[in-house]
Each structure stands twice: as C-alpha cells, then as structure tokens.
Amino acid sequence: MAGAFLTTDGTADAAPRDPCSLVASEELRRIVPLARVTHRATPRHEVRNEAECEATSGDGWVEKGRYGRLSVDLERHGTTRFGSGWEEARDSFDRSREYAAGDGSAPRKVPGLGEEAFAEARFETSGARAENRAEADVTVLLGRDVLTVRYTAEPSSPERARRVAVAVARTLLEKL
C-alpha cells in the first residue's frame, strides 16, 4: 500500500475502478450470495479520487434464506489549498468517526488495521425482517487513503457482520 500514498507532487493517486474485484470471487460468493456487483469511480484528479462498489444478493436470496450486501468506498486525497493529502484524509476520517458516534453508539477501535481504524455494528432497524439483519461499518485511515467497508447480512449478528467487514477491509488493504 505504501506506493498508494507516497507521490511527491501532492496529487491524489488513481483509485482502482472496482475495489470489489480485489475480494476473491469465492469469498464474495460466500458473504454475498448470488452477488450482483456495481461500481462507480469519481475522479477529481489532483484533489480526490474515489471508487465505490457494491455487491448485493440477487433476486434468489429469499428462496435461499440468506442475504448480503457489501459496499466499499475508497477515497484517495491530494493536496488542496486547505491542506495536504494527509490532512485531508485525516479530516475525512475524523468526520466519519464523529458521524458514526452521533447516534450515541461508541465506535470500537480496530487495532492493527491501517494507521487507525474504527468499526461499529448494529441490528438493522427498518424493514419487515430487520430483527435478523445486522450491519457493520469499518473505516480505515492509511496515509492519504480512507477506506470504508459496510457489510449487511441476513441472518446475522452485529458481531459476525463486524468480523466480516474487518476481514474484507484487511484483504483490500493488502491488495491496494
């Protein structure tokens, strides 16, 4: 990952077009049954490059009794008139943590993941089947990069969803 944030001119490095493709296909099939993947990249060149992808269980998930959704967002920051890429990434990470704690939850630190990482997990609170559906978010700061992984699963528990989201984040960081 070191090459991803060590450019000398302060511009944001290009983000991979589809970060979900960095997750092994058999792993993706295990955590998101019948996965359909969509992706979007929003380059702003020197200022910030962002890549997002989402893998969502296909139409057959009801028959199988399992559902999964994996969402990955990778922001690569460059230097702006307000600060260096490192400062911009830190600000983005800090805002994410403040937002996560805004509902009264206490995001947990995730040791050994990037420079700093936090995770939060919860039962999903909307929809007819929400009592069996759990969601977890992991946000990681590494240099000028901010990686956010959100995982939703049914049936699941918040702790299991958190473990999966952390494992996916670790895999992505190894391959970026």
MARBA-3410 file (N, C-alpha, C, O; in Angstrom, 1 decimal):
176
0.8,-1.2,0.0,0.0,0.0,0.0,0.9,1.2,0.0,0.4,2.3,-0.4 ~ 2.1,1.1,0.4,3.0,2.3,0.5,3.0,3.2,-0.8,2.9,4.4,-0.7 ~ 3.0,2.5,-1.9,3.0,3.3,-3.2,1.7,4.1,-3.4,1.7,5.0,-4.2 ~ 0.7,3.7,-2.7,-0.6,4.4,-3.0,-0.6,5.8,-2.4,-1.5,6.6,-2.8 ~ 0.3,6.1,-1.5,0.2,7.5,-0.9,1.5,8.2,-0.8,1.6,9.1,0.0
2.5,7.8,-1.5,3.8,8.4,-1.4,4.2,9.2,-2.6,5.4,9.4,-2.9 ~ 3.3,9.7,-3.4,3.6,10.6,-4.5,4.2,11.9,-4.0,3.9,12.3,-2.9 ~ 5.2,12.4,-4.7,5.8,13.6,-4.2,5.2,14.9,-4.6,5.5,16.0,-4.0 ~ 4.3,14.9,-5.6,3.8,16.2,-6.1,2.4,16.5,-5.4,1.9,17.6,-5.6 ~ 1.9,15.7,-4.5,0.7,16.0,-3.7,-0.6,15.7,-4.4,-1.6,16.0,-3.8
-0.5,15.2,-5.6,-1.8,14.8,-6.3,-2.4,13.5,-5.7,-1.6,12.7,-5.2 ~ -3.7,13.4,-5.9,-4.3,12.2,-5.4,-4.0,11.0,-6.4,-4.1,11.2,-7.6 ~ -3.6,9.9,-5.9,-3.4,8.8,-6.8,-4.7,8.2,-7.3,-5.8,8.4,-6.8 ~ -4.6,7.6,-8.5,-5.8,7.0,-9.1,-6.3,5.9,-8.2,-5.6,5.1,-7.6 ~ -7.6,5.8,-8.0,-8.3,4.7,-7.3,-8.6,3.6,-8.2,-8.9,3.8,-9.4
-8.6,2.3,-7.7,-8.9,1.2,-8.6,-10.4,1.4,-9.1,-11.2,1.8,-8.3 ~ -10.7,1.0,-10.3,-12.0,1.2,-10.8,-13.1,0.5,-10.1,-14.2,1.0,-9.8 ~ -12.8,-0.8,-9.6,-13.7,-1.6,-8.9,-13.1,-2.3,-7.7,-12.5,-3.4,-7.9 ~ -13.1,-1.6,-6.6,-12.4,-2.2,-5.4,-13.0,-3.6,-5.0,-12.3,-4.4,-4.4 ~ -14.2,-3.9,-5.3,-14.8,-5.2,-5.0,-14.1,-6.3,-5.8,-14.1,-7.4,-5.3
-13.5,-6.0,-6.9,-12.8,-7.0,-7.7,-11.5,-7.5,-6.9,-10.9,-8.5,-7.3 ~ -11.1,-6.8,-5.9,-9.9,-7.2,-5.1,-10.3,-8.2,-4.1,-9.4,-8.8,-3.4 ~ -11.6,-8.5,-3.9,-12.0,-9.5,-3.0,-12.1,-10.8,-3.8,-12.7,-10.8,-4.9 ~ -11.5,-11.9,-3.3,-11.6,-13.1,-4.0,-13.0,-13.5,-4.4,-13.9,-13.4,-3.5 ~ -13.2,-14.0,-5.6,-14.6,-14.3,-6.0,-15.3,-15.3,-5.1,-16.5,-15.2,-4.8
-14.6,-16.3,-4.6,-15.2,-17.3,-3.8,-15.6,-16.7,-2.4,-16.6,-17.1,-1.8 ~ -14.7,-15.8,-1.9,-15.1,-15.1,-0.7,-16.3,-14.2,-0.9,-17.2,-14.2,0.0 ~ -16.3,-13.5,-2.0,-17.5,-12.6,-2.3,-18.8,-13.5,-2.4,-19.8,-13.1,-1.8 ~ -18.7,-14.6,-3.0,-19.9,-15.5,-3.1,-20.3,-16.0,-1.7,-21.5,-16.2,-1.5 ~ -19.4,-16.2,-0.8,-19.7,-16.7,0.5,-20.4,-15.7,1.3,-21.4,-16.0,2.0
-19.9,-14.4,1.3,-20.5,-13.4,2.1,-21.7,-12.7,1.5,-22.5,-12.1,2.2 ~ -21.8,-12.7,0.1,-22.9,-12.1,-0.6,-23.5,-13.1,-1.6,-23.0,-13.1,-2.7 ~ -24.4,-13.9,-1.1,-25.0,-15.0,-2.0,-25.6,-14.3,-3.3,-26.2,-13.3,-3.2 ~ -25.3,-15.0,-4.4,-25.9,-14.5,-5.7,-25.5,-13.1,-6.0,-26.4,-12.3,-6.4 ~ -24.3,-12.7,-5.7,-23.9,-11.3,-5.8,-24.0,-10.7,-7.2,-23.6,-11.3,-8.2
-24.5,-9.5,-7.2,-24.5,-8.6,-8.4,-23.7,-7.4,-8.0,-24.0,-6.8,-7.0 ~ -22.7,-7.1,-8.8,-21.7,-6.0,-8.5,-21.9,-4.8,-9.4,-22.0,-4.9,-10.6 ~ -22.0,-3.6,-8.8,-22.0,-2.4,-9.5,-20.8,-1.5,-9.0,-20.4,-1.7,-7.8 ~ -20.3,-0.7,-9.8,-19.2,0.2,-9.3,-19.3,1.5,-10.0,-19.9,1.7,-11.0 ~ -18.6,2.5,-9.3,-18.6,3.9,-9.8,-17.3,4.5,-9.4,-16.9,4.3,-8.2
-16.7,5.2,-10.2,-15.4,6.0,-9.9,-15.7,7.4,-10.2,-16.3,7.8,-11.2 ~ -15.3,8.3,-9.2,-15.4,9.7,-9.4,-14.1,10.4,-9.2,-13.8,10.8,-8.1 ~ -13.3,10.5,-10.3,-12.0,11.1,-10.2,-12.2,12.6,-10.2,-12.9,13.2,-11.0 ~ -11.4,13.3,-9.3,-11.3,14.7,-9.3,-9.8,15.1,-9.5,-9.4,16.2,-9.2 ~ -9.1,14.0,-10.0,-7.7,14.2,-10.3,-6.8,14.6,-9.2,-6.6,13.8,-8.3
-6.3,15.8,-9.2,-5.4,16.2,-8.1,-6.0,16.3,-6.7,-5.3,16.0,-5.7 ~ -7.3,16.6,-6.6,-7.9,16.9,-5.3,-8.3,15.6,-4.6,-7.9,15.3,-3.5 ~ -9.1,14.7,-5.3,-9.5,13.5,-4.7,-10.0,12.5,-5.8,-10.7,12.9,-6.7 ~ -9.7,11.3,-5.6,-10.2,10.2,-6.5,-10.9,9.2,-5.6,-10.4,8.9,-4.5 ~ -12.1,8.9,-6.0,-12.9,8.0,-5.2,-13.4,6.8,-6.1,-13.8,7.0,-7.3
-13.4,5.7,-5.5,-14.0,4.5,-6.2,-15.0,3.8,-5.2,-14.7,3.7,-4.0 ~ -16.1,3.5,-5.7,-17.1,2.8,-4.9,-17.6,1.6,-5.6,-17.7,1.5,-6.9 ~ -18.0,0.6,-4.9,-18.6,-0.6,-5.5,-19.6,-1.2,-4.5,-19.5,-1.0,-3.2 ~ -20.5,-1.9,-5.0,-21.5,-2.6,-4.1,-21.8,-3.9,-4.7,-22.1,-4.0,-5.9 ~ -21.8,-4.9,-3.9,-22.2,-6.3,-4.2,-23.5,-6.6,-3.4,-23.4,-6.5,-2.2
-24.5,-6.9,-4.1,-25.8,-7.1,-3.5,-26.4,-8.5,-3.9,-26.3,-8.9,-5.1 ~ -26.9,-9.2,-2.9,-27.6,-10.5,-3.3,-28.6,-10.3,-4.3,-29.4,-9.4,-4.3 ~ -28.6,-11.3,-5.3,-29.6,-11.2,-6.4,-31.0,-11.6,-6.0,-31.3,-11.8,-4.8 ~ -31.9,-11.7,-6.9,-33.3,-11.9,-6.7,-33.6,-13.2,-5.9,-34.6,-13.3,-5.3 ~ -32.7,-14.2,-6.1,-33.0,-15.5,-5.4,-32.7,-15.6,-4.0,-32.8,-16.7,-3.4
-32.3,-14.5,-3.3,-31.9,-14.6,-1.9,-33.0,-15.0,-1.0,-32.8,-15.6,0.0 ~ -34.3,-14.7,-1.3,-35.4,-15.0,-0.5,-35.6,-16.5,-0.4,-35.8,-17.1,0.7 ~ -35.4,-17.2,-1.5,-35.6,-18.6,-1.5,-34.5,-19.3,-0.7,-34.8,-20.4,-0.1 ~ -33.3,-18.8,-0.7,-32.2,-19.4,0.0,-32.2,-19.0,1.4,-31.5,-19.6,2.2 ~ -32.9,-18.0,1.8,-33.0,-17.5,3.2,-31.7,-16.8,3.6,-31.5,-16.6,4.8
-30.9,-16.3,2.7,-29.7,-15.6,3.0,-29.6,-14.3,2.2,-30.0,-14.3,1.0 ~ -29.1,-13.3,2.8,-29.0,-12.0,2.0,-27.7,-11.4,2.5,-27.3,-11.5,3.6 ~ -27.0,-10.7,1.5,-25.8,-10.0,1.9,-25.6,-8.8,1.0,-26.0,-8.8,-0.2 ~ -25.0,-7.8,1.5,-24.6,-6.6,0.8,-23.3,-6.1,1.3,-23.1,-5.9,2.5 ~ -22.4,-5.9,0.4,-21.1,-5.4,0.7,-20.9,-4.1,-0.1,-21.0,-4.1,-1.3
-20.5,-3.0,0.6,-20.3,-1.7,0.0,-18.9,-1.3,0.3,-18.5,-1.3,1.5 ~ -18.1,-0.9,-0.6,-16.7,-0.4,-0.4,-16.6,1.0,-1.0,-17.0,1.2,-2.2 ~ -16.0,1.9,-0.2,-15.7,3.2,-0.7,-14.3,3.5,-0.4,-13.8,3.5,0.8 ~ -13.5,3.9,-1.4,-12.1,4.2,-1.3,-11.9,5.7,-1.7,-12.1,6.0,-2.9 ~ -11.4,6.5,-0.8,-11.1,7.9,-1.1,-9.6,8.1,-1.1,-8.9,7.7,-0.1
-9.0,8.6,-2.2,-7.6,8.9,-2.2,-7.5,10.5,-2.3,-8.0,11.1,-3.3 ~ -6.9,11.1,-1.3,-6.8,12.5,-1.2,-5.5,13.1,-1.7,-4.4,12.5,-1.6 ~ -5.6,14.2,-2.3,-4.5,15.0,-2.8,-4.4,16.3,-2.0,-5.3,16.6,-1.2 ~ -3.4,17.1,-2.3,-3.2,18.4,-1.6,-4.2,19.4,-2.1,-4.4,19.5,-3.4 ~ -4.8,20.1,-1.3,-5.7,21.2,-1.7,-5.2,22.5,-1.0,-4.2,22.5,-0.4
-5.9,23.6,-1.3,-5.5,24.9,-0.7,-5.7,24.9,0.8,-5.2,25.7,1.5 ~ -6.5,23.9,1.3,-6.8,23.8,2.7,-5.8,22.9,3.5,-5.7,23.0,4.7 ~ -5.1,22.1,2.8,-4.1,21.2,3.5,-3.6,20.1,2.6,-4.0,19.9,1.4 ~ -2.6,19.4,3.1,-2.0,18.3,2.4,-3.0,17.1,2.2,-4.0,17.1,2.9 ~ -2.7,16.2,1.4,-3.5,15.0,1.2,-3.6,14.2,2.5,-4.7,13.6,2.8
-2.6,14.2,3.3,-2.6,13.5,4.6,-3.6,14.2,5.5,-4.4,13.6,6.2 ~ -3.6,15.5,5.5,-4.5,16.3,6.4,-5.9,16.1,5.9,-6.9,16.0,6.7 ~ -6.1,16.2,4.6,-7.5,16.0,4.0,-8.0,14.6,4.4,-9.2,14.5,4.7 ~ -7.2,13.6,4.3,-7.7,12.2,4.6,-8.0,12.1,6.1,-9.0,11.5,6.5 ~ -7.1,12.7,7.0,-7.4,12.7,8.4,-8.7,13.4,8.7,-9.5,12.9,9.5
-8.9,14.6,8.1,-10.2,15.3,8.3,-11.4,14.4,7.9,-12.4,14.4,8.7 ~ -11.3,13.8,6.8,-12.4,12.9,6.3,-12.6,11.7,7.3,-13.8,11.4,7.6 ~ -11.6,11.1,7.7,-11.7,10.0,8.7,-12.3,10.5,10.0,-13.2,9.8,10.5 ~ -11.8,11.6,10.5,-12.4,12.2,11.8,-13.8,12.5,11.6,-14.6,12.2,12.6 ~ -14.2,13.1,10.5,-15.7,13.4,10.3,-16.5,12.1,10.3,-17.6,12.1,10.8
-16.0,11.0,9.7,-16.7,9.8,9.7,-16.9,9.2,11.1,-17.9,8.7,11.4 ~ -15.8,9.3,11.9,-15.9,8.8,13.2,-16.9,9.6,14.1,-17.7,9.1,14.8 ~ -16.9,11.0,13.9,-17.9,11.8,14.6,-19.3,11.5,14.2,-20.2,11.4,15.0 ~ -19.5,11.3,12.9,-20.8,10.9,12.4,-21.3,9.6,12.9,-22.4,9.4,13.4 ~ -20.4,8.6,13.0,-20.7,7.3,13.5,-21.1,7.4,15.0,-22.0,6.6,15.4
-20.5,8.2,15.7,-20.8,8.3,17.2,-22.0,9.2,17.4,-22.4,9.3,18.6 ~ -22.5,9.9,16.4,-23.6,10.8,16.6,-24.9,10.2,17.0,-25.7,10.9,17.6 ~ -25.0,8.9,16.8,-26.3,8.3,17.3,-26.2,7.7,18.7,-27.0,7.0,19.1 ~ -25.1,8.1,19.4,-24.9,7.6,20.7,-24.1,6.3,20.9,-23.8,5.9,22.0 ~ -23.8,5.7,19.7,-23.0,4.5,19.8,-21.5,4.9,20.0,-21.1,6.0,19.9
-20.8,3.9,20.4,-19.4,4.1,20.6,-18.6,3.3,19.6,-18.4,2.1,19.8 ~ -18.2,3.8,18.5,-17.4,3.0,17.5,-16.2,2.5,18.2,-15.5,3.1,18.9 ~ -15.9,1.2,17.9,-14.8,0.5,18.5,-13.5,0.6,17.7,-13.6,0.5,16.4 ~ -12.4,0.9,18.3,-11.1,0.9,17.6,-10.8,-0.5,17.1,-11.1,-1.5,17.7 ~ -10.2,-0.6,15.9,-9.8,-1.9,15.3,-8.2,-1.8,15.3,-7.7,-1.2,14.4
-7.6,-2.5,16.2,-6.1,-2.4,16.2,-5.5,-3.2,15.0,-6.1,-4.2,14.6 ~ -4.3,-2.7,14.6,-3.6,-3.4,13.5,-4.2,-3.3,12.1,-3.8,-4.0,11.2 ~ -5.1,-2.3,11.9,-5.7,-2.1,10.6,-5.4,-0.7,10.2,-6.0,0.3,10.8 ~ -4.5,-0.5,9.2,-4.1,0.9,8.8,-3.4,1.6,9.9,-2.9,1.1,10.9 ~ -3.4,3.0,9.8,-2.8,3.8,10.8,-3.8,3.9,12.0,-3.4,3.9,13.2
-5.1,3.9,11.6,-6.2,4.0,12.6,-7.4,3.4,11.9,-7.7,3.7,10.8 ~ -8.2,2.8,12.7,-9.5,2.2,12.2,-10.5,2.1,13.3,-10.2,2.0,14.5 ~ -11.8,2.2,12.9,-12.9,2.0,13.9,-14.0,1.2,13.2,-14.1,1.2,12.0 ~ -14.8,0.6,14.0,-15.9,-0.2,13.5,-17.1,0.0,14.4,-17.0,0.2,15.6 ~ -18.2,-0.1,13.8,-19.5,-0.1,14.5,-20.4,-1.2,13.9,-20.4,-1.4,12.7
-21.2,-1.8,14.7,-22.1,-2.8,14.2,-23.4,-2.7,15.0,-23.5,-2.3,16.1 ~ -24.5,-3.1,14.3,-25.8,-2.9,14.9,-26.8,-3.8,14.1,-26.6,-4.3,13.0 ~ -27.9,-4.1,14.8,-29.0,-4.7,14.1,-29.7,-3.6,13.2,-29.8,-2.5,13.6 ~ -30.0,-4.0,12.0,-30.7,-3.1,11.1,-32.1,-2.8,11.7,-32.7,-3.7,12.3 ~ -32.5,-1.6,11.7,-33.8,-1.2,12.4,-35.0,-0.9,11.5,-36.0,-0.5,12.0
-34.9,-1.1,10.2,-36.0,-0.9,9.4,-36.3,-2.1,8.5,-35.4,-2.9,8.2 ~ -37.6,-2.2,8.1,-38.0,-3.3,7.2,-38.6,-4.4,8.0,-38.4,-4.5,9.2 ~ -39.4,-5.2,7.3,-40.1,-6.3,8.0,-39.2,-7.4,8.6,-39.6,-8.0,9.6 ~ -38.1,-7.6,8.0,-37.2,-8.7,8.5,-36.0,-8.2,9.3,-35.0,-8.9,9.4 ~ -36.1,-6.9,9.7,-34.9,-6.3,10.3,-34.3,-7.0,11.5,-33.1,-6.9,11.8
-35.2,-7.7,12.3,-34.7,-8.3,13.5,-33.6,-9.4,13.3,-32.8,-9.7,14.2 ~ -33.5,-9.9,12.1,-32.5,-10.9,11.7,-31.3,-10.3,10.9,-30.4,-11.0,10.5 ~ -31.4,-9.0,10.6,-30.4,-8.4,9.7,-29.5,-7.5,10.5,-29.9,-6.7,11.2 ~ -28.2,-7.7,10.3,-27.1,-6.9,11.0,-26.3,-6.2,10.0,-26.1,-6.6,8.9 ~ -25.8,-5.1,10.4,-24.9,-4.2,9.6,-23.7,-3.8,10.3,-23.8,-3.5,11.5
-22.6,-3.7,9.7,-21.4,-3.2,10.3,-20.6,-2.3,9.3,-20.6,-2.5,8.1 ~ -20.0,-1.3,9.9,-19.1,-0.4,9.1,-17.7,-0.4,9.7,-17.6,-0.4,10.9 ~ -16.7,-0.4,8.8,-15.3,-0.3,9.2,-14.8,0.8,8.4,-14.9,0.8,7.2 ~ -14.1,1.8,9.0,-13.5,2.9,8.3,-12.0,2.9,8.7,-11.7,2.8,9.9 ~ -11.1,3.0,7.7,-9.7,2.9,7.9,-9.0,4.1,7.4,-9.3,4.5,6.3
-8.0,4.6,8.1,-7.2,5.7,7.6,-5.8,5.1,7.3,-5.2,4.4,8.2 ~ -5.3,5.3,6.2,-3.9,4.9,5.8,-3.3,5.9,4.9,-3.6,5.9,3.7 ~ -2.4,6.7,5.4,-1.8,7.8,4.6,-2.8,8.7,4.1,-3.6,9.4,4.9 ~ -2.9,8.9,2.8,-3.8,9.8,2.1,-5.1,9.0,1.7,-5.9,9.6,0.9 ~ -5.3,7.8,2.2,-6.4,7.0,1.8,-7.4,6.8,3.0,-7.0,6.7,4.1
-8.7,6.8,2.7,-9.7,6.5,3.6,-10.6,5.4,3.0,-11.2,5.6,1.9 ~ -10.6,4.2,3.6,-11.3,3.1,3.1,-12.5,2.8,4.1,-12.4,2.8,5.3 ~ -13.7,2.7,3.5,-14.9,2.4,4.3,-15.5,1.1,3.7,-15.8,1.0,2.5 ~ -15.8,0.2,4.6,-16.4,-1.1,4.2,-17.7,-1.2,5.0,-17.7,-1.1,6.2 ~ -18.8,-1.4,4.3,-20.1,-1.7,5.0,-20.6,-3.0,4.6,-20.7,-3.3,3.4
-21.0,-3.8,5.6,-21.5,-5.2,5.3,-22.8,-5.4,6.0,-22.9,-5.1,7.2 ~ -23.8,-5.9,5.3,-25.1,-6.2,5.8,-25.4,-7.6,5.5,-25.2,-8.1,4.4 ~ -25.9,-8.4,6.5,-26.2,-9.8,6.2,-27.5,-10.2,7.0,-27.8,-9.7,8.0 ~ -28.1,-11.2,6.4,-29.3,-11.8,7.0,-29.3,-13.3,6.7,-29.2,-13.6,5.5 ~ -29.4,-14.1,7.6,-29.4,-13.9,9.1,-28.0,-13.6,9.5,-27.0,-14.1,9.0
-27.8,-12.8,10.6,-26.5,-12.5,11.1,-26.7,-11.8,12.5,-27.8,-11.5,12.9 ~ -25.5,-11.6,13.1,-25.5,-10.8,14.3,-24.6,-9.6,14.1,-23.7,-9.7,13.2 ~ -24.7,-8.6,14.9,-23.8,-7.5,14.7,-22.3,-7.9,14.8,-21.5,-7.3,14.1 ~ -22.0,-8.8,15.7,-20.6,-9.2,15.9,-20.0,-9.9,14.6,-18.9,-9.7,14.2 ~ -20.9,-10.8,14.1,-20.4,-11.5,12.9,-20.3,-10.5,11.7,-19.3,-10.6,10.9
-21.2,-9.6,11.5,-21.1,-8.6,10.5,-19.9,-7.8,10.6,-19.2,-7.5,9.6 ~ -19.5,-7.4,11.9,-18.3,-6.7,12.1,-17.1,-7.5,11.7,-16.1,-6.9,11.1 ~ -17.0,-8.7,12.1,-15.9,-9.6,11.8,-15.7,-9.7,10.3,-14.5,-9.6,9.8 ~ -16.8,-9.8,9.5,-16.7,-9.9,8.0,-16.2,-8.6,7.5,-15.3,-8.6,6.6 ~ -16.7,-7.5,7.9,-16.3,-6.2,7.4,-14.8,-5.9,7.7,-14.1,-5.4,6.8
-14.4,-6.3,8.9,-12.9,-6.1,9.2,-12.1,-7.0,8.3,-11.1,-6.5,7.8 ~ -12.5,-8.2,8.1,-11.7,-9.2,7.3,-11.7,-8.6,5.8,-10.6,-8.7,5.2 ~ -12.8,-8.1,5.3,-12.8,-7.6,3.9,-11.8,-6.4,3.9,-11.1,-6.2,2.9 ~ -11.9,-5.5,4.9,-11.0,-4.3,4.9,-9.6,-4.7,4.9,-8.7,-4.1,4.2 ~ -9.2,-5.7,5.7,-7.9,-6.2,5.7,-7.4,-6.7,4.4,-6.3,-6.4,3.9
-8.3,-7.5,3.7,-8.0,-8.1,2.4,-7.7,-6.9,1.4,-6.8,-7.0,0.6 ~ -8.6,-5.9,1.4,-8.5,-4.8,0.5,-7.2,-4.1,0.7,-6.5,-3.7,-0.3 ~ -6.8,-3.8,2.0,-5.6,-3.0,2.3,-4.4,-3.8,1.8,-3.4,-3.2,1.4 ~ -4.4,-5.1,1.9,-3.3,-5.9,1.4,-3.1,-5.9,-0.1,-2.0,-6.0,-0.6 ~ -4.2,-5.7,-0.8,-4.1,-5.7,-2.3,-4.1,-4.4,-3.0,-3.8,-4.3,-4.2
-4.3,-3.3,-2.2,-4.2,-2.0,-2.8,-2.8,-1.5,-3.1,-2.6,-0.4,-3.6
END
